[in-house]
Structure formats: structure tokens, C-alpha cells
């Protein structure tokens, strides 16, 4: 029980939250890492997956990219990157020591759910809906923009939501190469046998993960074009309004 008492004492001590190396500073650092890696993954993976889904081809490529990404442990990839001549362990602006290596590792980790969900979301739009769109004289681009993308958005957002929470939790590995983020609290605590501190860092990571999950879930519902109807009715109503 003393470990949990130490954890509570650490979290309720205002001095641990402010100043250089405080919880708030490390929290902002990890949010920056997470947000940047997620943005890069979206810019790289989303256009490719949406395009392949619209064409109805390239499923083998999309799924296998995802499988390879899931098969490679993120920490192993980070270890390889920091031992290479580039990117190595050099400091990269606000991302700290091994900043480029950490961003690459986290971006690659975020790609699988984004690519898989986006491809499947567009690919699985009903053929009858696509045929109706073509029958209305829509071009391929209009069909994608006005019909396929709105129907696919909830599942696309689901992939981004999953990637966000996963990347946030995994960003703690930056501390293993002396990088920024809340992982510093965890590694420092356990390295110095101050287990209450280490657990406190893990608790903060878990709480923020739940907050991000709730916010992402709300955003996912917000992009649903017809949230209170069944899937079949959604497709019919969206076509009727285009």
C-alpha cells in the first residue's frame, strides 16, 4: 500500500506539476509528439488508402502494409533508428533527443489502422449507391466527394481515433532514448526504485488516453452525416440530398 500512497503523494504535490521537467511540461511534450506523428500518418496514409478504395483495387497492398506495420515492434524500430547514422539521437527542435527517430517510429505505428479503415470504408460503399450516383451523371470525382467520402467518414474517423490512442500510449517509449514526454516520469521512477513516481506517470498517461478516447469518439459521431439512421437508410438519404 505504501507504493500507492507514494503515487498519490506525488500526484497531489503541486511542485511535481510545474517547472522544468514537471508533469504539465512533459504532458505537453507528449501531446506534441502524438499530434505530429498522427498528422504525418494521416498525410501519408489517408490519401493513398482513399484513392485505392475508390478505385476498388490495391486491397492486397493496403492490407499488407498494415500487417507489416503491426508486425514490427515500435521499440525495436526506434532502437534501430537511434543506432543508425541517420536519424540517430540528435535533438530535433521541441521533439528533443532522438526526435526524428521517435517521430518516424510513431508515424509508422499510426499508419496501419488509418490505412486499413480508410480503404475498407470507401471500398465497402454499396455498389447500388455508386451505380445510382453514376446514373445521376456524377463524374468519378463527384461520386467520391459527394457520396463515397461522406458515407466512409465515420469508419475513417474510427481509424484515426484508434491510431490517436495507440500513438499516445506508445509515445512513452521516447523516454527510453532520453526523449521527451511522460515516459520520463515512469523510467525515472522505476530506475531509482521510486515506484510511486513511476506508477503516477503511468496513471497520468492512462487518464489522458481515456480523455482522448472520449474526445475522438465525439468527433467520430460528429462526422457521421446521418447518425440516427440505419446504414441502408444513410446511403439512400445521402443520395437524395446530392
Secondary structure by P-SEA (a helix, b strand, c coil): caaaaaaaaaaaccccccccccaaaaaaaaaaaaaaaaaaaaaccaaaaaaaaaaccaaaaaaaaaaaaaaccaaaaaaaaaaccccccccccccccaaaaaaaaaaaaacaaaaaaaaaaaaaccaaaaaaaaaacccaaaaaaccccccaaaaaaaaaaaaaaaaaaacccccccccccaaaaaaaaaaacaaaaaaaaaaaaaaaaaaaaaaaaaaaaaacccccccaaaaaaaaaaac
